[in-house]
Amino acid sequence: MRSIHAFAERWLTDQNLVYLAFFSVWLPYPVTAAVLLFLGVYLLASKRTRGNIFRHRLAFTVPVFALLTFFVALYYRNWLGMLCSVAYFLIMVVALFARSVMTRTIFERALNGCCLLSLPLLPIGIVDRLLHLGEKLFRFQGWFFNPNYLATIMSTVILICAYKVTARKGSLWFYYATAVCAAVTMYLCGSMFAWVELLMGVSVLLSLMRQHQLLSILLLLTAVCGIILYCVPEVFPRLSETNFTTEFRISIWNLSMRSIPEAPVFGRGFLSYRLISHRVPDAYLSEHAHNLVLEPLLSFGVVGTALFLLYFIPYYRTVLRCKNRIHKSHITALILSLTAATLIHGTTDMTMLWLQTGLFFMLILSGVGADEKVLAARLERLREYAAANGES
Protein backbone atom coordinates (compact mmCIF):
# COMPACT_ATOMS: atom_id res chain seq x y z
CA MET A 1 0.00 0.00 0.00
CA ARG A 2 2.81 2.39 0.81
CA SER A 3 4.43 1.81 -2.59
CA ILE A 4 1.12 2.50 -4.35
CA HIS A 5 0.63 5.64 -2.29
CA ALA A 6 4.18 6.78 -3.05
CA PHE A 7 3.63 6.15 -6.77
CA ALA A 8 0.44 8.17 -6.72
CA GLU A 9 2.08 11.03 -4.83
CA ARG A 10 5.01 11.14 -7.25
CA TRP A 11 3.39 10.61 -10.62
CA LEU A 12 -0.34 11.32 -10.27
CA THR A 13 0.09 15.03 -9.67
CA ASP A 14 -2.59 17.47 -10.71
CA GLN A 15 -0.76 18.53 -13.85
CA ASN A 16 0.07 14.95 -14.86
CA LEU A 17 -3.57 13.94 -14.50
CA VAL A 18 -4.56 16.79 -16.82
CA TYR A 19 -1.85 15.83 -19.32
CA LEU A 20 -3.02 12.20 -19.21
CA ALA A 21 -6.59 13.31 -19.99
CA PHE A 22 -5.42 15.32 -23.02
CA PHE A 23 -3.15 12.47 -24.15
CA SER A 24 -5.97 9.91 -23.95
CA VAL A 25 -7.88 11.76 -26.69
CA TRP A 26 -5.28 10.57 -29.21
CA LEU A 27 -5.39 6.90 -28.24
CA PRO A 28 -7.68 4.26 -29.79
CA TYR A 29 -11.13 4.89 -28.37
CA PRO A 30 -11.29 1.69 -26.24
CA VAL A 31 -8.09 2.86 -24.54
CA THR A 32 -9.55 6.36 -24.18
CA ALA A 33 -12.54 4.79 -22.42
CA ALA A 34 -10.23 2.84 -20.07
CA VAL A 35 -8.17 5.94 -19.22
CA LEU A 36 -11.34 7.98 -18.70
CA LEU A 37 -12.70 5.35 -16.32
CA PHE A 38 -9.42 5.27 -14.39
CA LEU A 39 -9.27 9.06 -14.12
CA GLY A 40 -12.90 9.37 -13.06
CA VAL A 41 -12.62 6.71 -10.35
CA TYR A 42 -9.28 8.01 -9.09
CA LEU A 43 -10.39 11.64 -8.95
CA LEU A 44 -13.54 10.73 -7.04
CA ALA A 45 -11.77 8.29 -4.69
CA SER A 46 -8.77 10.43 -3.78
CA LYS A 47 -9.29 12.92 -0.94
CA ARG A 48 -6.71 15.21 -2.54
CA THR A 49 -8.59 15.55 -5.82
CA ARG A 50 -12.22 14.99 -4.85
CA GLY A 51 -12.65 18.45 -3.37
CA ASN A 52 -11.67 20.11 -6.65
CA ILE A 53 -14.43 18.52 -8.72
CA PHE A 54 -17.72 20.04 -7.63
CA ARG A 55 -16.52 23.40 -6.35
CA HIS A 56 -17.85 25.36 -9.34
CA ARG A 57 -21.21 27.03 -9.46
CA LEU A 58 -24.08 24.64 -10.29
CA ALA A 59 -21.63 21.77 -10.82
CA PHE A 60 -23.98 19.64 -8.71
CA THR A 61 -26.29 19.50 -11.73
CA VAL A 62 -23.77 17.22 -13.48
CA PRO A 63 -24.37 14.11 -11.33
CA VAL A 64 -28.09 14.92 -11.15
CA PHE A 65 -28.33 15.05 -14.94
CA ALA A 66 -26.24 11.87 -15.30
CA LEU A 67 -28.48 9.97 -12.86
CA LEU A 68 -31.67 11.27 -14.48
CA THR A 69 -30.62 10.25 -18.00
CA PHE A 70 -29.28 6.93 -16.73
CA PHE A 71 -32.57 5.86 -15.16
CA VAL A 72 -34.65 7.25 -18.02
CA ALA A 73 -32.56 5.17 -20.42
CA LEU A 74 -32.97 2.16 -18.12
CA TYR A 75 -36.76 2.60 -18.18
CA TYR A 76 -36.77 2.55 -21.99
CA ARG A 77 -34.17 -0.25 -22.15
CA ASN A 78 -31.81 2.09 -23.91
CA TRP A 79 -28.66 0.23 -22.88
CA LEU A 80 -26.26 2.29 -24.97
CA GLY A 81 -27.86 5.44 -23.59
CA MET A 82 -27.08 4.23 -20.07
CA LEU A 83 -23.40 3.83 -20.99
CA CYS A 84 -23.43 7.33 -22.48
CA SER A 85 -24.73 8.74 -19.18
CA VAL A 86 -21.79 7.15 -17.38
CA ALA A 87 -19.36 8.44 -20.02
CA TYR A 88 -20.84 11.95 -19.75
CA PHE A 89 -20.40 11.91 -15.98
CA LEU A 90 -16.78 10.74 -16.23
CA ILE A 91 -15.93 13.36 -18.86
CA MET A 92 -17.45 16.09 -16.72
CA VAL A 93 -15.64 14.87 -13.59
CA VAL A 94 -12.31 15.07 -15.44
CA ALA A 95 -13.18 18.46 -16.98
CA LEU A 96 -14.34 19.96 -13.66
CA PHE A 97 -11.15 18.80 -11.96
CA ALA A 98 -9.04 20.16 -14.83
CA ARG A 99 -10.81 23.52 -14.54
CA SER A 100 -10.00 23.68 -10.81
CA VAL A 101 -6.28 22.96 -11.18
CA MET A 102 -5.67 24.55 -14.58
CA THR A 103 -2.90 27.09 -14.99
CA ARG A 104 -1.74 28.86 -18.10
CA THR A 105 1.44 26.78 -18.15
CA ILE A 106 -0.47 23.49 -17.95
CA PHE A 107 -2.93 24.61 -20.61
CA GLU A 108 -0.31 25.77 -23.10
CA ARG A 109 1.80 22.65 -22.65
CA ALA A 110 -1.25 20.42 -23.07
CA LEU A 111 -2.17 22.18 -26.32
CA ASN A 112 1.42 21.83 -27.56
CA GLY A 113 1.24 18.13 -26.84
CA CYS A 114 -2.00 17.85 -28.84
CA CYS A 115 -0.34 19.53 -31.82
CA LEU A 116 2.54 17.04 -31.68
CA LEU A 117 0.25 14.04 -31.27
CA SER A 118 -1.78 15.06 -34.33
CA LEU A 119 1.21 14.82 -36.68
CA PRO A 120 1.49 10.98 -36.97
CA LEU A 121 -2.06 10.83 -38.31
CA LEU A 122 -1.00 12.39 -41.62
CA PRO A 123 1.44 9.66 -42.78
CA ILE A 124 -0.94 6.99 -41.48
CA GLY A 125 -3.79 8.59 -43.43
CA ILE A 126 -1.70 8.81 -46.61
CA VAL A 127 -0.72 5.13 -46.38
CA ASP A 128 -4.34 4.19 -45.72
CA ARG A 129 -5.44 6.19 -48.76
CA LEU A 130 -2.84 4.51 -50.97
CA LEU A 131 -4.12 1.13 -49.83
CA HIS A 132 -7.63 2.13 -50.98
CA LEU A 133 -6.87 3.85 -54.29
CA GLY A 134 -9.70 1.98 -55.99
CA GLU A 135 -12.30 3.48 -53.65
CA LYS A 136 -13.33 6.89 -54.95
CA LEU A 137 -15.22 7.84 -51.79
CA PHE A 138 -12.69 6.45 -49.31
CA ARG A 139 -12.62 8.29 -45.99
CA PHE A 140 -9.82 8.04 -43.45
CA GLN A 141 -10.92 7.57 -39.84
CA GLY A 142 -7.91 6.01 -38.15
CA TRP A 143 -8.85 4.80 -34.66
CA PHE A 144 -11.56 7.42 -34.12
CA PHE A 145 -14.56 5.22 -35.07
CA ASN A 146 -15.98 7.72 -37.57
CA PRO A 147 -14.31 10.03 -40.14
CA ASN A 148 -16.41 12.97 -38.94
CA TYR A 149 -15.05 12.58 -35.41
CA LEU A 150 -11.47 12.64 -36.64
CA ALA A 151 -12.24 15.63 -38.89
CA THR A 152 -13.65 17.50 -35.89
CA ILE A 153 -10.50 16.81 -33.88
CA MET A 154 -8.30 17.95 -36.77
CA SER A 155 -10.39 21.09 -37.11
CA THR A 156 -9.83 21.76 -33.41
CA VAL A 157 -6.07 21.28 -33.84
CA ILE A 158 -6.02 23.86 -36.65
CA LEU A 159 -7.97 26.24 -34.41
CA ILE A 160 -5.39 25.67 -31.65
CA CYS A 161 -2.61 26.47 -34.13
CA ALA A 162 -4.40 29.69 -35.12
CA TYR A 163 -4.69 30.56 -31.42
CA LYS A 164 -0.97 29.91 -30.88
CA VAL A 165 0.02 32.00 -33.89
CA THR A 166 -2.18 34.99 -33.07
CA ALA A 167 -1.22 34.91 -29.37
CA ARG A 168 2.48 34.55 -30.29
CA LYS A 169 2.96 31.47 -28.12
CA GLY A 170 5.89 29.47 -29.47
CA SER A 171 7.39 28.80 -32.89
CA LEU A 172 5.10 30.17 -35.58
CA TRP A 173 6.55 27.86 -38.25
CA PHE A 174 5.77 24.79 -36.13
CA TYR A 175 2.12 25.80 -35.79
CA TYR A 176 1.80 26.70 -39.47
CA ALA A 177 3.26 23.29 -40.41
CA THR A 178 1.02 21.49 -37.90
CA ALA A 179 -2.04 23.29 -39.27
CA VAL A 180 -1.17 22.25 -42.83
CA CYS A 181 -0.69 18.63 -41.76
CA ALA A 182 -4.01 18.67 -39.88
CA ALA A 183 -5.76 20.21 -42.89
CA VAL A 184 -4.49 17.44 -45.20
CA THR A 185 -5.57 14.80 -42.67
CA MET A 186 -8.94 16.52 -42.46
CA TYR A 187 -9.22 16.42 -46.25
CA LEU A 188 -8.57 12.66 -46.18
CA CYS A 189 -11.50 12.30 -43.78
CA GLY A 190 -13.87 13.62 -46.44
CA SER A 191 -16.03 15.52 -43.96
CA MET A 192 -17.69 18.39 -45.80
CA PHE A 193 -19.22 20.41 -42.97
CA ALA A 194 -16.06 20.22 -40.86
CA TRP A 195 -14.61 22.86 -43.19
CA VAL A 196 -17.52 25.18 -42.40
CA GLU A 197 -16.90 24.50 -38.72
CA LEU A 198 -13.23 25.39 -39.17
CA LEU A 199 -14.02 28.58 -41.09
CA MET A 200 -16.42 29.71 -38.37
CA GLY A 201 -14.00 28.90 -35.54
CA VAL A 202 -10.98 30.61 -37.06
CA SER A 203 -13.04 33.63 -38.16
CA VAL A 204 -14.39 34.15 -34.64
CA LEU A 205 -10.93 33.67 -33.16
CA LEU A 206 -9.33 36.22 -35.49
CA SER A 207 -12.16 38.67 -34.79
CA LEU A 208 -11.79 38.32 -31.02
CA MET A 209 -8.01 38.66 -31.29
CA ARG A 210 -8.50 41.72 -33.54
CA GLN A 211 -6.46 40.17 -36.33
CA HIS A 212 -8.49 41.83 -39.07
CA GLN A 213 -5.80 41.53 -41.73
CA LEU A 214 -5.48 37.78 -41.21
CA LEU A 215 -9.28 37.51 -41.21
CA SER A 216 -9.40 39.25 -44.60
CA ILE A 217 -6.77 36.86 -45.98
CA LEU A 218 -8.74 33.88 -44.63
CA LEU A 219 -11.97 35.02 -46.27
CA LEU A 220 -10.14 35.66 -49.54
CA LEU A 221 -8.64 32.16 -49.48
CA THR A 222 -12.08 30.74 -48.71
CA ALA A 223 -13.52 32.51 -51.76
CA VAL A 224 -10.69 31.16 -53.94
CA CYS A 225 -11.30 27.62 -52.65
CA GLY A 226 -15.01 28.02 -53.36
CA ILE A 227 -14.28 29.01 -56.97
CA ILE A 228 -11.91 26.03 -57.39
CA LEU A 229 -14.55 23.63 -56.04
CA TYR A 230 -17.17 25.10 -58.35
CA CYS A 231 -14.91 24.74 -61.39
CA VAL A 232 -13.34 21.42 -60.43
CA PRO A 233 -15.76 19.57 -58.10
CA GLU A 234 -13.68 16.39 -58.50
CA VAL A 235 -11.23 17.91 -56.02
CA PHE A 236 -13.71 16.94 -53.30
CA PRO A 237 -15.36 13.68 -54.44
CA ARG A 238 -17.99 13.66 -51.68
CA LEU A 239 -19.66 16.73 -53.16
CA SER A 240 -21.44 14.29 -55.46
CA GLU A 241 -23.17 12.85 -52.36
CA THR A 242 -24.56 16.18 -51.18
CA ASN A 243 -28.12 15.47 -52.37
CA PHE A 244 -28.17 12.07 -50.69
CA THR A 245 -26.75 13.28 -47.37
CA THR A 246 -29.23 16.17 -47.33
CA GLU A 247 -32.13 13.80 -47.91
CA PHE A 248 -30.92 11.52 -45.12
CA ARG A 249 -30.66 14.39 -42.66
CA ILE A 250 -34.12 15.70 -43.54
CA SER A 251 -35.46 12.19 -42.94
CA ILE A 252 -33.70 12.06 -39.55
CA TRP A 253 -35.02 15.50 -38.57
CA ASN A 254 -38.59 14.64 -39.57
CA LEU A 255 -38.59 11.45 -37.49
CA SER A 256 -37.00 13.29 -34.56
CA MET A 257 -39.63 16.05 -34.60
CA ARG A 258 -42.41 13.48 -34.75
CA SER A 259 -40.90 11.56 -31.83
CA ILE A 260 -40.24 14.44 -29.42
CA PRO A 261 -43.93 14.76 -28.35
CA GLU A 262 -43.95 11.04 -27.42
CA ALA A 263 -41.61 11.70 -24.46
CA PRO A 264 -41.49 15.51 -24.09
CA VAL A 265 -40.55 15.75 -20.40
CA PHE A 266 -37.56 13.41 -19.93
CA GLY A 267 -36.91 11.95 -23.38
CA ARG A 268 -35.52 8.42 -23.64
CA GLY A 269 -31.90 8.97 -22.64
CA PHE A 270 -28.77 9.54 -24.71
CA LEU A 271 -28.94 8.48 -28.37
CA SER A 272 -32.73 8.21 -28.36
CA TYR A 273 -32.83 8.50 -32.15
CA ARG A 274 -30.85 5.27 -32.44
CA LEU A 275 -33.43 3.53 -30.25
CA ILE A 276 -36.34 4.96 -32.24
CA SER A 277 -34.93 4.42 -35.73
CA HIS A 278 -34.38 0.71 -35.07
CA ARG A 279 -38.06 0.34 -34.18
CA VAL A 280 -39.56 2.36 -37.03
CA PRO A 281 -39.81 0.57 -40.40
CA ASP A 282 -37.91 2.21 -43.28
CA ALA A 283 -36.37 4.83 -40.95
CA TYR A 284 -32.86 6.03 -41.74
CA LEU A 285 -30.63 4.38 -39.14
CA SER A 286 -28.32 6.72 -37.25
CA GLU A 287 -26.91 7.20 -33.76
CA HIS A 288 -28.38 10.65 -33.12
CA ALA A 289 -30.63 13.40 -34.50
CA HIS A 290 -27.84 15.35 -36.27
CA ASN A 291 -29.01 18.66 -34.81
CA LEU A 292 -28.08 20.40 -31.54
CA VAL A 293 -31.67 21.53 -30.92
CA LEU A 294 -33.48 18.32 -31.81
CA GLU A 295 -30.99 15.98 -30.15
CA PRO A 296 -31.31 17.23 -26.54
CA LEU A 297 -35.09 17.64 -26.79
CA LEU A 298 -35.43 14.13 -28.20
CA SER A 299 -33.01 12.48 -25.79
CA PHE A 300 -33.49 14.49 -22.59
CA GLY A 301 -36.86 16.19 -22.96
CA VAL A 302 -37.58 19.69 -21.70
CA VAL A 303 -36.58 18.94 -18.09
CA GLY A 304 -33.37 17.12 -18.99
CA THR A 305 -32.32 19.79 -21.49
CA ALA A 306 -32.86 22.55 -18.93
CA LEU A 307 -30.88 20.58 -16.34
CA PHE A 308 -28.07 20.03 -18.85
CA LEU A 309 -27.85 23.76 -19.61
CA LEU A 310 -27.81 24.81 -15.96
CA TYR A 311 -24.06 24.24 -15.62
CA PHE A 312 -23.11 25.85 -18.92
CA ILE A 313 -25.04 29.12 -18.42
CA PRO A 314 -22.91 30.29 -15.44
CA TYR A 315 -19.86 28.76 -17.09
CA TYR A 316 -20.12 31.02 -20.13
CA ARG A 317 -20.87 33.98 -17.89
CA THR A 318 -17.52 33.27 -16.24
CA VAL A 319 -15.85 33.05 -19.66
CA LEU A 320 -17.26 36.45 -20.64
CA ARG A 321 -16.27 37.97 -17.30
CA CYS A 322 -12.69 36.74 -17.76
CA LYS A 323 -12.67 38.07 -21.31
CA ASN A 324 -13.83 41.51 -20.22
CA ARG A 325 -11.65 41.86 -17.13
CA ILE A 326 -8.36 40.36 -18.33
CA HIS A 327 -6.48 42.30 -20.96
CA LYS A 328 -5.80 40.10 -23.98
CA SER A 329 -7.50 37.02 -22.55
CA HIS A 330 -6.37 34.62 -25.26
CA ILE A 331 -7.77 31.49 -23.59
CA THR A 332 -11.32 32.82 -23.56
CA ALA A 333 -10.95 33.75 -27.24
CA LEU A 334 -10.07 30.12 -28.00
CA ILE A 335 -12.99 28.84 -25.91
CA LEU A 336 -15.51 31.15 -27.56
CA SER A 337 -14.26 30.39 -31.08
CA LEU A 338 -14.36 26.64 -30.45
CA THR A 339 -17.89 27.01 -29.07
CA ALA A 340 -18.97 28.94 -32.16
CA ALA A 341 -17.45 26.28 -34.42
CA THR A 342 -19.21 23.52 -32.48
CA LEU A 343 -22.55 25.30 -32.64
CA ILE A 344 -22.36 25.81 -36.41
CA HIS A 345 -21.39 22.17 -36.96
CA GLY A 346 -24.19 21.16 -34.62
CA THR A 347 -26.78 22.35 -37.11
CA THR A 348 -26.11 19.27 -39.23
CA ASP A 349 -24.16 16.84 -37.02
CA MET A 350 -23.39 16.06 -33.38
CA THR A 351 -19.75 15.07 -33.50
CA MET A 352 -19.24 15.98 -29.83
CA LEU A 353 -21.36 12.97 -28.86
CA TRP A 354 -18.29 10.78 -28.69
CA LEU A 355 -15.61 9.93 -26.13
CA GLN A 356 -12.62 11.50 -27.86
CA THR A 357 -14.31 14.59 -29.29
CA GLY A 358 -16.42 15.27 -26.20
CA LEU A 359 -13.46 14.90 -23.85
CA PHE A 360 -11.25 17.10 -26.06
CA PHE A 361 -13.92 19.80 -26.20
CA MET A 362 -14.49 19.84 -22.43
CA LEU A 363 -10.76 19.84 -21.65
CA ILE A 364 -10.26 22.94 -23.78
CA LEU A 365 -13.24 24.56 -22.07
CA SER A 366 -11.58 23.81 -18.73
CA GLY A 367 -8.86 26.27 -19.73
CA VAL A 368 -11.01 29.06 -18.28
CA GLY A 369 -9.78 27.86 -14.89
CA ALA A 370 -6.41 29.48 -15.62
CA ASP A 371 -8.05 32.87 -16.15
CA GLU A 372 -10.19 32.37 -13.04
CA LYS A 373 -7.00 32.03 -11.02
CA VAL A 374 -5.65 35.26 -12.52
CA LEU A 375 -8.81 37.11 -11.49
CA ALA A 376 -8.76 35.54 -8.02
CA ALA A 377 -5.12 36.56 -7.51
CA ARG A 378 -5.91 40.10 -8.67
CA LEU A 379 -8.83 40.31 -6.25
CA GLU A 380 -6.64 39.03 -3.40
CA ARG A 381 -4.03 41.71 -4.10
CA LEU A 382 -6.73 44.37 -4.02
CA ARG A 383 -7.94 43.07 -0.66
CA GLU A 384 -4.42 43.09 0.75
CA TYR A 385 -3.90 46.63 -0.53
CA ALA A 386 -7.18 47.75 1.02
CA ALA A 387 -6.32 46.11 4.34
CA ALA A 388 -2.84 47.68 4.38
CA ASN A 389 -4.33 51.13 3.82
CA GLY A 390 -7.13 50.72 6.33
CA GLU A 391 -9.85 50.61 3.71
CA SER A 392 -12.96 48.46 4.12
C-alpha positions in Angstrom: 0.0 0.0 0.0 2.8 2.4 0.8 4.4 1.8 -2.6 1.1 2.5 -4.3 0.6 5.6 -2.3 4.2 6.8 -3.1 3.6 6.1 -6.8 0.4 8.2 -6.7 2.1 11.0 -4.8 5.0 11.1 -7.2 3.4 10.6 -10.6 -0.3 11.3 -10.3 0.1 15.0 -9.7 -2.6 17.5 -10.7 -0.8 18.5 -13.8 0.1 15.0 -14.9 -3.6 13.9 -14.5 -4.6 16.8 -16.8 -1.9 15.8 -19.3 -3.0 12.2 -19.2 -6.6 13.3 -20.0 -5.4 15.3 -23.0 -3.1 12.5 -24.2 -6.0 9.9 -24.0 -7.9 11.8 -26.7 -5.3 10.6 -29.2 -5.4 6.9 -28.2 -7.7 4.3 -29.8 -11.1 4.9 -28.4 -11.3 1.7 -26.2 -8.1 2.9 -24.5 -9.6 6.4 -24.2 -12.5 4.8 -22.4 -10.2 2.8 -20.1 -8.2 5.9 -19.2 -11.3 8.0 -18.7 -12.7 5.3 -16.3 -9.4 5.3 -14.4 -9.3 9.1 -14.1 -12.9 9.4 -13.1 -12.6 6.7 -10.3 -9.3 8.0 -9.1 -10.4 11.6 -9.0 -13.5 10.7 -7.0 -11.8 8.3 -4.7 -8.8 10.4 -3.8 -9.3 12.9 -0.9 -6.7 15.2 -2.5 -8.6 15.5 -5.8 -12.2 15.0 -4.8 -12.6 18.4 -3.4 -11.7 20.1 -6.6 -14.4 18.5 -8.7 -17.7 20.0 -7.6 -16.5 23.4 -6.4 -17.8 25.4 -9.3 -21.2 27.0 -9.5 -24.1 24.6 -10.3 -21.6 21.8 -10.8 -24.0 19.6 -8.7 -26.3 19.5 -11.7 -23.8 17.2 -13.5 -24.4 14.1 -11.3 -28.1 14.9 -11.1 -28.3 15.1 -14.9 -26.2 11.9 -15.3 -28.5 10.0 -12.9 -31.7 11.3 -14.5 -30.6 10.3 -18.0 -29.3 6.9 -16.7 -32.6 5.9 -15.2 -34.7 7.3 -18.0 -32.6 5.2 -20.4 -33.0 2.2 -18.1 -36.8 2.6 -18.2 -36.8 2.5 -22.0 -34.2 -0.3 -22.1 -31.8 2.1 -23.9 -28.7 0.2 -22.9 -26.3 2.3 -25.0 -27.9 5.4 -23.6 -27.1 4.2 -20.1 -23.4 3.8 -21.0 -23.4 7.3 -22.5 -24.7 8.7 -19.2 -21.8 7.1 -17.4 -19.4 8.4 -20.0 -20.8 12.0 -19.8 -20.4 11.9 -16.0 -16.8 10.7 -16.2 -15.9 13.4 -18.9 -17.5 16.1 -16.7 -15.6 14.9 -13.6 -12.3 15.1 -15.4 -13.2 18.5 -17.0 -14.3 20.0 -13.7 -11.1 18.8 -12.0 -9.0 20.2 -14.8 -10.8 23.5 -14.5 -10.0 23.7 -10.8 -6.3 23.0 -11.2 -5.7 24.5 -14.6 -2.9 27.1 -15.0 -1.7 28.9 -18.1 1.4 26.8 -18.2 -0.5 23.5 -18.0 -2.9 24.6 -20.6 -0.3 25.8 -23.1 1.8 22.6 -22.6 -1.2 20.4 -23.1 -2.2 22.2 -26.3 1.4 21.8 -27.6 1.2 18.1 -26.8 -2.0 17.8 -28.8 -0.3 19.5 -31.8 2.5 17.0 -31.7 0.3 14.0 -31.3 -1.8 15.1 -34.3 1.2 14.8 -36.7 1.5 11.0 -37.0 -2.1 10.8 -38.3 -1.0 12.4 -41.6 1.4 9.7 -42.8 -0.9 7.0 -41.5 -3.8 8.6 -43.4 -1.7 8.8 -46.6 -0.7 5.1 -46.4 -4.3 4.2 -45.7 -5.4 6.2 -48.8 -2.8 4.5 -51.0 -4.1 1.1 -49.8 -7.6 2.1 -51.0 -6.9 3.8 -54.3 -9.7 2.0 -56.0 -12.3 3.5 -53.7 -13.3 6.9 -54.9 -15.2 7.8 -51.8 -12.7 6.4 -49.3 -12.6 8.3 -46.0 -9.8 8.0 -43.5 -10.9 7.6 -39.8 -7.9 6.0 -38.1 -8.8 4.8 -34.7 -11.6 7.4 -34.1 -14.6 5.2 -35.1 -16.0 7.7 -37.6 -14.3 10.0 -40.1 -16.4 13.0 -38.9 -15.1 12.6 -35.4 -11.5 12.6 -36.6 -12.2 15.6 -38.9 -13.6 17.5 -35.9 -10.5 16.8 -33.9 -8.3 17.9 -36.8 -10.4 21.1 -37.1 -9.8 21.8 -33.4 -6.1 21.3 -33.8 -6.0 23.9 -36.6 -8.0 26.2 -34.4 -5.4 25.7 -31.7 -2.6 26.5 -34.1 -4.4 29.7 -35.1 -4.7 30.6 -31.4 -1.0 29.9 -30.9 0.0 32.0 -33.9 -2.2 35.0 -33.1 -1.2 34.9 -29.4 2.5 34.6 -30.3 3.0 31.5 -28.1 5.9 29.5 -29.5 7.4 28.8 -32.9 5.1 30.2 -35.6 6.5 27.9 -38.2 5.8 24.8 -36.1 2.1 25.8 -35.8 1.8 26.7 -39.5 3.3 23.3 -40.4 1.0 21.5 -37.9 -2.0 23.3 -39.3 -1.2 22.3 -42.8 -0.7 18.6 -41.8 -4.0 18.7 -39.9 -5.8 20.2 -42.9 -4.5 17.4 -45.2 -5.6 14.8 -42.7 -8.9 16.5 -42.5 -9.2 16.4 -46.2 -8.6 12.7 -46.2 -11.5 12.3 -43.8 -13.9 13.6 -46.4 -16.0 15.5 -44.0 -17.7 18.4 -45.8 -19.2 20.4 -43.0 -16.1 20.2 -40.9 -14.6 22.9 -43.2 -17.5 25.2 -42.4 -16.9 24.5 -38.7 -13.2 25.4 -39.2 -14.0 28.6 -41.1 -16.4 29.7 -38.4 -14.0 28.9 -35.5 -11.0 30.6 -37.1 -13.0 33.6 -38.2 -14.4 34.1 -34.6 -10.9 33.7 -33.2 -9.3 36.2 -35.5 -12.2 38.7 -34.8 -11.8 38.3 -31.0 -8.0 38.7 -31.3 -8.5 41.7 -33.5 -6.5 40.2 -36.3 -8.5 41.8 -39.1 -5.8 41.5 -41.7 -5.5 37.8 -41.2 -9.3 37.5 -41.2 -9.4 39.2 -44.6 -6.8 36.9 -46.0 -8.7 33.9 -44.6 -12.0 35.0 -46.3 -10.1 35.7 -49.5 -8.6 32.2 -49.5 -12.1 30.7 -48.7 -13.5 32.5 -51.8 -10.7 31.2 -53.9 -11.3 27.6 -52.7 -15.0 28.0 -53.4 -14.3 29.0 -57.0 -11.9 26.0 -57.4 -14.5 23.6 -56.0 -17.2 25.1 -58.4 -14.9 24.7 -61.4 -13.3 21.4 -60.4 -15.8 19.6 -58.1 -13.7 16.4 -58.5 -11.2 17.9 -56.0 -13.7 16.9 -53.3 -15.4 13.7 -54.4 -18.0 13.7 -51.7 -19.7 16.7 -53.2 -21.4 14.3 -55.5 -23.2 12.8 -52.4 -24.6 16.2 -51.2 -28.1 15.5 -52.4 -28.2 12.1 -50.7 -26.7 13.3 -47.4 -29.2 16.2 -47.3 -32.1 13.8 -47.9 -30.9 11.5 -45.1 -30.7 14.4 -42.7 -34.1 15.7 -43.5 -35.5 12.2 -42.9 -33.7 12.1 -39.6 -35.0 15.5 -38.6 -38.6 14.6 -39.6 -38.6 11.5 -37.5 -37.0 13.3 -34.6 -39.6 16.1 -34.6 -42.4 13.5 -34.8 -40.9 11.6 -31.8 -40.2 14.4 -29.4 -43.9 14.8 -28.3 -44.0 11.0 -27.4 -41.6 11.7 -24.5 -41.5 15.5 -24.1 -40.6 15.7 -20.4 -37.6 13.4 -19.9 -36.9 12.0 -23.4 -35.5 8.4 -23.6 -31.9 9.0 -22.6 -28.8 9.5 -24.7 -28.9 8.5 -28.4 -32.7 8.2 -28.4 -32.8 8.5 -32.2 -30.9 5.3 -32.4 -33.4 3.5 -30.2 -36.3 5.0 -32.2 -34.9 4.4 -35.7 -34.4 0.7 -35.1 -38.1 0.3 -34.2 -39.6 2.4 -37.0 -39.8 0.6 -40.4 -37.9 2.2 -43.3 -36.4 4.8 -40.9 -32.9 6.0 -41.7 -30.6 4.4 -39.1 -28.3 6.7 -37.2 -26.9 7.2 -33.8 -28.4 10.7 -33.1 -30.6 13.4 -34.5 -27.8 15.4 -36.3 -29.0 18.7 -34.8 -28.1 20.4 -31.5 -31.7 21.5 -30.9 -33.5 18.3 -31.8 -31.0 16.0 -30.1 -31.3 17.2 -26.5 -35.1 17.6 -26.8 -35.4 14.1 -28.2 -33.0 12.5 -25.8 -33.5 14.5 -22.6 -36.9 16.2 -23.0 -37.6 19.7 -21.7 -36.6 18.9 -18.1 -33.4 17.1 -19.0 -32.3 19.8 -21.5 -32.9 22.6 -18.9 -30.9 20.6 -16.3 -28.1 20.0 -18.8 -27.8 23.8 -19.6 -27.8 24.8 -16.0 -24.1 24.2 -15.6 -23.1 25.9 -18.9 -25.0 29.1 -18.4 -22.9 30.3 -15.4 -19.9 28.8 -17.1 -20.1 31.0 -20.1 -20.9 34.0 -17.9 -17.5 33.3 -16.2 -15.8 33.1 -19.7 -17.3 36.4 -20.6 -16.3 38.0 -17.3 -12.7 36.7 -17.8 -12.7 38.1 -21.3 -13.8 41.5 -20.2 -11.6 41.9 -17.1 -8.4 40.4 -18.3 -6.5 42.3 -21.0 -5.8 40.1 -24.0 -7.5 37.0 -22.6 -6.4 34.6 -25.3 -7.8 31.5 -23.6 -11.3 32.8 -23.6 -10.9 33.7 -27.2 -10.1 30.1 -28.0 -13.0 28.8 -25.9 -15.5 31.1 -27.6 -14.3 30.4 -31.1 -14.4 26.6 -30.5 -17.9 27.0 -29.1 -19.0 28.9 -32.2 -17.4 26.3 -34.4 -19.2 23.5 -32.5 -22.5 25.3 -32.6 -22.4 25.8 -36.4 -21.4 22.2 -37.0 -24.2 21.2 -34.6 -26.8 22.4 -37.1 -26.1 19.3 -39.2 -24.2 16.8 -37.0 -23.4 16.1 -33.4 -19.7 15.1 -33.5 -19.2 16.0 -29.8 -21.4 13.0 -28.9 -18.3 10.8 -28.7 -15.6 9.9 -26.1 -12.6 11.5 -27.9 -14.3 14.6 -29.3 -16.4 15.3 -26.2 -13.5 14.9 -23.9 -11.2 17.1 -26.1 -13.9 19.8 -26.2 -14.5 19.8 -22.4 -10.8 19.8 -21.6 -10.3 22.9 -23.8 -13.2 24.6 -22.1 -11.6 23.8 -18.7 -8.9 26.3 -19.7 -11.0 29.1 -18.3 -9.8 27.9 -14.9 -6.4 29.5 -15.6 -8.0 32.9 -16.1 -10.2 32.4 -13.0 -7.0 32.0 -11.0 -5.7 35.3 -12.5 -8.8 37.1 -11.5 -8.8 35.5 -8.0 -5.1 36.6 -7.5 -5.9 40.1 -8.7 -8.8 40.3 -6.2 -6.6 39.0 -3.4 -4.0 41.7 -4.1 -6.7 44.4 -4.0 -7.9 43.1 -0.7 -4.4 43.1 0.8 -3.9 46.6 -0.5 -7.2 47.7 1.0 -6.3 46.1 4.3 -2.8 47.7 4.4 -4.3 51.1 3.8 -7.1 50.7 6.3 -9.9 50.6 3.7 -13.0 48.5 4.1 
